[in-house]
Amino acid sequence: MISTSTTPSITVADLLTDTQYDLKLQLLAGKDGLDHRITSSRIQKPGLALTGFTEHLHPERIQVFGNTEISYLRTLSEEQQRGVLARLFESQLACVVVTKGLDMPAPLFEGCERTRLALMSTPLVSSAFISQVQSFLEESLTATGSLHGVLLDVFGVGVLLLGKSGIGKSEIALDLIMRGHRLIADDIVNLVRRAGDVYGHGNDLIQHHMEIRGLGILNVEALFGVASVRDRKKIELIIELVEWAPNAEYDRLGLDQESMNLVGVELPHAVVPVRPGRNMTTIVEVAARNHLLKLRGHNSAQEFADRLSQAIVRTKQTQASALDVRDSGMYRSDGSRVTPAGTAPVAPALSAPRVPPPPAAEGERPRPTPYARRRFEEEEVE
């Protein structure tokens, strides 16, 4: 069962407490608006919205006022500034950030305080601040989840083992660790989607520990060394372990690639039955090797199917050619000829009729026939 979070969001106060991305933000006004929520990792500069065109304004984004926006406001009178900002703040924005440490007009300060809109300032130029705050938001607003399973690094492939409790996931993981592979998480795997990929890591409380029935909780890092564990890993292959069912049908060719959705990303998924006598550790290793082979463009199952299809075509062509050569050379068991359908029977060849020689002229000896001449020559020899 996969547990996923609701639509991710952060509060404006989280921007002020960040230390990893060095945003250097300082709150100037609108303290009551620190509980506003930010749900988008994209930033907006409201240049055109200040002129009154607010059709494409996104309130859930951070509004960045740079040199262009502040310079435009200073071209207006204070009364005009208040009117422009009032129309802008009607959209219930998340917060406003002024970059480059610019001095801001008084109506901007007053409008944020009046509408409970957090107004912050940073010494960073607009381009640097936007780059850093987007990285912070992508990290904070990513889709997350958790599930019951074991995550391992097998030949560099992130393999997630799933299956009901007691089917042997931890025992397989322990055997893989003994073979030099690495553990990321056991029992609870936390999921994070980032840039179209899914990463998994362990719970902080039980990280690098695993439970083996009969032995209890084991510290894998202490037993096998730091090379046997990792903090996080991209998940590339899901193997679901199920109990062997005699009447169930399992994939025997591998032509149809199944997939499973984890936090909105489709990942390759294989169902492997478990029964006594099957070396599950070796099967997991081979599955990881086969996945690497597919990434290089070699699909063993598909290549075998293609060769089989070609062999069948060649056999049919050979049979067709043999029939063409013997198109009229087929005979029955009694020796009679089989006439192909659609053709007329061929009449047997007959010997030419014997034509008598012409009569001899008057006074001329008759010319002997070839048979008589041959007989005469034989008599002379005798």
C-alpha positions as CSV (number, residue, x, y, z in Angstrom):
1,M,0.0,0.0,0.0
2,I,1.5,3.3,-1.1
3,S,0.9,6.3,1.1
4,T,1.2,9.6,-0.8
5,S,1.0,13.2,0.5
6,T,-1.6,15.7,-0.5
7,T,-0.8,18.6,-2.8
8,P,2.6,19.8,-1.5
9,S,2.9,23.3,-0.2
10,I,5.0,25.5,2.1
11,T,4.3,28.6,4.1
12,V,6.0,32.0,3.5
13,A,7.6,31.6,6.9
14,D,9.6,28.6,5.5
15,L,11.3,30.9,3.1
16,L,12.7,33.0,6.1
17,T,13.9,30.0,8.0
18,D,15.8,28.4,5.1
19,T,19.6,28.2,5.5
20,Q,20.6,25.7,2.8
21,Y,20.0,28.0,-0.2
22,D,21.1,31.3,1.3
23,L,18.1,33.3,0.2
24,K,19.1,36.2,2.6
25,L,15.5,37.2,3.1
26,Q,14.4,39.8,5.6
27,L,10.8,40.6,6.5
28,L,9.8,44.2,6.1
29,A,6.0,44.2,6.4
30,G,2.9,42.0,6.6
31,K,3.9,39.7,9.4
32,D,0.4,38.4,9.6
33,G,0.8,37.0,6.1
34,L,3.6,34.5,7.0
35,D,1.0,31.7,7.1
36,H,0.1,32.2,3.4
37,R,0.9,29.0,1.4
38,I,3.0,28.7,-1.7
39,T,2.1,25.8,-4.0
40,S,4.1,26.5,-7.2
41,S,7.8,26.3,-7.7
42,R,7.7,28.9,-10.5
43,I,8.4,32.6,-9.9
44,Q,6.5,35.6,-11.4
45,K,7.6,39.1,-12.1
46,P,4.4,41.2,-12.2
47,G,5.6,43.9,-14.7
48,L,2.6,43.8,-17.0
49,A,0.2,43.3,-14.0
50,L,1.2,46.7,-12.7
51,T,-0.3,48.3,-15.7
52,G,-3.7,46.7,-14.9
53,F,-3.5,43.5,-17.1
54,T,-3.9,40.8,-14.4
55,E,-5.3,38.0,-16.5
56,H,-2.2,35.9,-16.3
57,L,-1.3,36.7,-12.7
58,H,-0.7,33.6,-10.6
59,P,-1.4,34.3,-6.9
60,E,0.2,31.0,-5.7
61,R,3.6,32.1,-6.9
62,I,6.2,34.4,-5.3
63,Q,5.9,37.8,-6.8
64,V,9.4,39.3,-7.4
65,F,9.8,43.1,-7.7
66,G,13.1,43.9,-9.4
67,N,14.6,47.1,-10.8
68,T,12.0,47.3,-13.6
69,E,9.0,47.1,-11.3
70,I,10.3,49.5,-8.7
71,S,11.4,52.0,-11.4
72,Y,8.0,51.9,-13.0
73,L,6.2,52.6,-9.7
74,R,8.5,55.6,-9.2
75,T,7.2,57.1,-12.4
76,L,3.8,57.3,-10.9
77,S,2.4,59.6,-8.3
78,E,1.8,58.1,-4.8
79,E,-1.9,58.2,-5.5
80,Q,-1.5,56.3,-8.7
81,Q,0.9,53.8,-7.0
82,R,-1.8,53.1,-4.4
83,G,-4.4,52.5,-7.1
84,V,-2.1,50.2,-9.1
85,L,-1.0,48.2,-6.0
86,A,-4.6,47.9,-4.7
87,R,-5.7,46.3,-8.0
88,L,-2.7,43.9,-7.8
89,F,-3.3,42.9,-4.2
90,E,-6.9,42.1,-4.9
91,S,-5.6,38.7,-6.3
92,Q,-4.6,37.6,-2.7
93,L,-0.9,37.0,-3.6
94,A,1.3,34.6,-1.6
95,C,4.1,37.1,-0.9
96,V,6.2,39.9,-2.4
97,V,10.0,39.9,-2.6
98,V,12.0,43.0,-3.5
99,T,15.5,42.1,-4.9
100,K,18.8,43.9,-5.0
101,G,18.1,45.7,-1.7
102,L,16.2,48.4,-3.5
103,D,14.4,51.2,-1.7
104,M,10.7,50.7,-2.1
105,P,8.0,53.3,-2.4
106,A,5.9,53.9,0.7
107,P,2.6,52.8,-0.9
108,L,4.1,49.3,-1.5
109,F,5.0,49.1,2.2
110,E,1.6,50.4,3.3
111,G,-0.4,48.2,0.9
112,C,1.3,45.0,2.1
113,E,0.7,45.8,5.7
114,R,-2.9,46.7,5.1
115,T,-3.7,43.5,3.1
116,R,-1.7,41.1,5.4
117,L,0.8,40.4,2.6
118,A,4.3,39.5,3.6
119,L,6.8,41.9,2.1
120,M,10.5,40.7,2.1
121,S,13.7,42.1,0.8
122,T,17.0,40.4,-0.4
123,P,20.3,41.8,-1.4
124,L,20.6,39.3,-4.2
125,V,20.0,40.5,-7.8
126,S,16.8,39.2,-9.4
127,S,18.5,36.5,-11.5
128,A,20.4,35.0,-8.6
129,F,17.5,35.1,-6.2
130,I,15.1,33.5,-8.8
131,S,17.6,30.7,-9.5
132,Q,18.1,29.9,-5.8
133,V,14.5,30.2,-4.7
134,Q,13.4,27.9,-7.5
135,S,15.8,25.2,-6.4
136,F,14.5,25.6,-2.8
137,L,10.9,25.3,-4.0
138,E,11.5,22.3,-6.2
139,E,13.0,20.6,-3.2
140,S,10.2,21.6,-0.9
141,L,7.2,21.2,-3.2
142,T,8.0,17.8,-4.7
143,A,5.5,14.9,-4.5
144,T,6.3,12.5,-1.7
145,G,5.0,9.2,-0.3
146,S,6.0,6.1,1.6
147,L,5.5,2.3,1.3
148,H,6.4,-1.0,2.9
149,G,9.4,-2.6,1.1
150,V,13.1,-2.8,0.8
151,L,15.3,-0.6,-1.4
152,L,18.7,-1.8,-2.6
153,D,21.5,-0.7,-5.0
154,V,22.1,-3.8,-7.1
155,F,24.8,-3.3,-9.8
156,G,24.1,0.4,-9.6
157,V,20.3,-0.2,-10.3
158,G,17.9,1.0,-7.6
159,V,15.7,-2.1,-7.0
160,L,12.6,-1.8,-4.9
161,L,11.4,-5.2,-3.4
162,L,7.7,-5.3,-2.6
163,G,5.6,-8.1,-1.1
164,K,3.5,-9.0,1.9
165,S,5.0,-9.2,5.3
166,G,7.0,-12.4,5.9
167,I,7.5,-13.3,2.3
168,G,11.3,-12.9,2.6
169,K,12.2,-9.4,1.4
170,S,14.7,-8.7,4.2
171,E,16.3,-12.1,3.9
172,I,16.9,-11.6,0.2
173,A,18.2,-8.1,1.0
174,L,20.6,-9.6,3.5
175,D,21.9,-12.1,1.0
176,L,22.4,-9.3,-1.6
177,I,24.4,-7.3,1.0
178,M,26.6,-10.3,1.6
179,R,27.3,-10.4,-2.1
180,G,28.5,-6.8,-2.1
181,H,25.3,-4.8,-2.9
182,R,24.1,-1.9,-0.8
183,L,21.1,-1.2,1.4
184,I,19.2,2.1,1.2
185,A,16.0,1.3,3.3
186,D,14.3,-1.6,4.9
187,D,10.6,-1.9,6.0
188,I,9.7,1.8,5.3
189,V,10.8,3.4,2.1
190,N,10.2,7.2,1.8
191,L,9.6,8.4,-1.8
192,V,10.4,11.7,-3.3
193,R,9.7,12.7,-6.9
194,R,12.3,15.0,-8.4
195,A,12.6,16.1,-12.1
196,G,10.6,13.1,-13.4
197,D,12.5,10.5,-11.3
198,V,11.6,8.8,-8.0
199,Y,14.1,8.7,-5.2
200,G,13.9,6.5,-2.1
201,H,15.4,6.9,1.3
202,G,15.0,5.4,4.7
203,N,13.3,6.6,7.8
204,D,15.6,8.7,10.0
205,L,14.9,6.6,13.0
206,I,15.6,3.2,11.4
207,Q,18.0,4.2,8.6
208,H,20.6,1.5,7.7
209,H,18.9,-1.0,10.1
210,M,16.9,-4.1,9.1
211,E,14.8,-6.7,10.9
212,I,15.5,-10.4,10.5
213,R,13.0,-12.7,12.2
214,G,14.8,-14.8,14.8
215,L,17.7,-12.3,15.0
216,G,16.0,-9.0,15.6
217,I,17.2,-5.6,14.5
218,L,20.6,-5.5,12.8
219,N,22.8,-2.4,12.1
220,V,23.9,-3.1,8.6
221,E,26.5,-0.3,8.5
222,A,28.2,-1.5,11.7
223,L,28.1,-5.2,10.6
224,F,29.3,-4.8,7.0
225,G,30.9,-1.3,6.8
226,V,30.0,2.0,5.3
227,A,30.3,0.6,1.7
228,S,27.3,-1.6,2.4
229,V,24.8,1.3,2.7
230,R,23.6,4.4,0.9
231,D,21.5,7.3,2.1
232,R,19.2,7.6,-1.0
233,K,18.9,6.1,-4.5
234,K,16.9,6.6,-7.7
235,I,14.3,3.8,-8.0
236,E,14.6,2.2,-11.5
237,L,13.1,-1.3,-11.1
238,I,10.3,-2.7,-9.0
239,I,10.2,-6.4,-8.2
240,E,7.0,-7.7,-6.4
241,L,7.4,-11.0,-4.6
242,V,4.2,-13.2,-4.5
243,E,3.6,-16.7,-3.3
244,W,3.7,-19.3,-6.0
245,A,0.2,-20.3,-7.2
246,P,-0.1,-23.5,-9.3
247,N,-3.0,-22.2,-11.3
248,A,-1.7,-18.7,-11.8
249,E,0.0,-17.6,-15.1
250,Y,3.3,-15.7,-14.9
251,D,5.3,-14.0,-17.6
252,R,7.6,-16.5,-19.3
253,L,8.7,-14.4,-22.3
254,G,9.2,-10.9,-21.0
255,L,7.7,-9.3,-24.1
256,D,5.0,-7.3,-22.2
257,Q,6.7,-4.7,-19.8
258,E,4.4,-4.0,-16.9
259,S,4.7,-0.8,-14.9
260,M,3.7,0.6,-11.5
261,N,2.9,4.2,-10.7
262,L,4.9,5.7,-7.8
263,V,4.1,9.3,-6.8
264,G,3.0,10.0,-10.4
265,V,5.9,8.3,-12.2
266,E,5.6,5.0,-14.2
267,L,8.4,2.5,-13.3
268,P,9.2,-1.0,-14.7
269,H,7.4,-3.6,-12.6
270,A,8.0,-7.4,-12.5
271,V,6.0,-10.0,-10.5
272,V,8.2,-12.9,-9.4
273,P,6.7,-15.9,-7.7
274,V,8.5,-17.3,-4.6
275,R,8.6,-21.0,-3.8
276,P,11.1,-23.4,-2.1
277,G,14.1,-24.1,-4.3
278,R,14.1,-20.9,-6.2
279,N,17.3,-18.8,-5.7
280,M,15.6,-15.4,-5.3
281,T,18.9,-13.6,-4.7
282,T,20.2,-14.7,-8.1
283,I,16.9,-13.8,-9.8
284,V,17.1,-10.2,-8.4
285,E,20.7,-9.9,-9.6
286,V,19.7,-11.2,-13.1
287,A,16.8,-8.8,-13.2
288,A,19.1,-5.9,-12.5
289,R,21.6,-7.0,-15.1
290,N,18.7,-7.4,-17.7
291,H,17.5,-3.9,-16.8
292,L,21.0,-2.5,-17.6
293,L,21.0,-4.4,-20.8
294,K,17.7,-2.8,-21.9
295,L,19.1,0.6,-21.1
296,R,21.8,-0.1,-23.6
297,G,19.2,-1.0,-26.2
298,H,19.3,-4.8,-26.0
299,N,16.0,-6.5,-25.2
300,S,16.7,-10.2,-25.0
301,A,13.0,-11.3,-25.2
302,Q,12.2,-9.1,-28.1
303,E,15.4,-10.1,-30.0
304,F,14.4,-13.8,-29.5
305,A,10.9,-13.2,-30.7
306,D,12.3,-11.4,-33.8
307,R,14.6,-14.3,-34.7
308,L,11.7,-16.8,-34.2
309,S,9.5,-14.8,-36.6
310,Q,12.3,-14.7,-39.2
311,A,12.8,-18.4,-38.9
312,I,9.1,-19.1,-39.5
313,V,9.1,-16.8,-42.5
314,R,12.2,-18.5,-44.0
315,T,10.6,-22.0,-43.5
316,K,7.4,-20.9,-45.3
317,Q,9.4,-19.4,-48.2
318,T,11.4,-22.7,-48.5
319,Q,8.3,-24.8,-48.6
320,A,6.7,-22.5,-51.2
321,S,9.9,-22.7,-53.4
322,A,9.8,-26.5,-53.3
323,L,6.2,-26.6,-54.5
324,D,7.1,-24.2,-57.4
325,V,9.9,-26.5,-58.5
326,R,7.7,-29.6,-58.4
327,D,4.7,-27.8,-59.8
328,S,3.8,-30.7,-62.1
329,G,6.0,-33.4,-60.5
330,M,3.7,-34.8,-58.0
331,Y,2.5,-38.4,-58.5
332,R,0.1,-40.8,-56.8
333,S,1.1,-44.0,-55.2
334,D,0.1,-45.9,-58.3
335,G,2.4,-43.9,-60.4
336,S,-0.2,-41.8,-62.1
337,R,0.5,-38.1,-62.4
338,V,-1.3,-35.4,-60.4
339,T,-2.4,-32.6,-62.6
340,P,-2.2,-29.2,-60.8
341,A,-5.5,-27.5,-60.4
342,G,-6.5,-25.1,-63.2
343,T,-4.3,-26.7,-65.9
344,A,-5.3,-29.0,-68.7
345,P,-3.9,-32.6,-68.7
346,V,-0.9,-33.2,-71.0
347,A,-1.6,-35.8,-73.6
348,P,1.1,-38.5,-73.9
349,A,3.5,-38.2,-76.8
350,L,2.7,-40.5,-79.8
351,S,5.2,-42.0,-82.4
352,A,4.9,-40.5,-85.9
353,P,3.0,-42.7,-88.5
354,R,5.1,-44.8,-90.9
355,V,4.9,-43.3,-94.4
356,P,5.5,-45.7,-97.4
357,P,8.1,-44.6,-99.9
358,P,6.9,-43.2,-103.3
359,P,6.6,-45.7,-106.2
360,A,9.5,-46.0,-108.7
361,A,9.4,-44.6,-112.1
362,E,9.0,-46.8,-115.2
363,G,12.3,-48.6,-116.0
364,E,13.9,-47.6,-112.6
365,R,14.7,-50.0,-109.9
366,P,12.7,-49.4,-106.8
367,R,14.6,-47.7,-104.1
368,P,15.0,-49.9,-101.0
369,T,13.5,-48.7,-97.8
370,P,15.9,-48.2,-94.9
371,Y,14.8,-51.5,-93.4
372,A,15.4,-53.4,-96.7
373,R,18.7,-51.7,-97.1
374,R,19.8,-52.8,-93.6
375,R,18.7,-56.3,-94.3
376,F,20.6,-56.5,-97.6
377,E,23.8,-55.2,-95.9
378,E,23.5,-57.9,-93.2
379,E,23.1,-60.7,-95.9
380,E,26.2,-59.5,-97.7
381,V,28.2,-59.6,-94.5
382,E,27.1,-63.2,-93.9
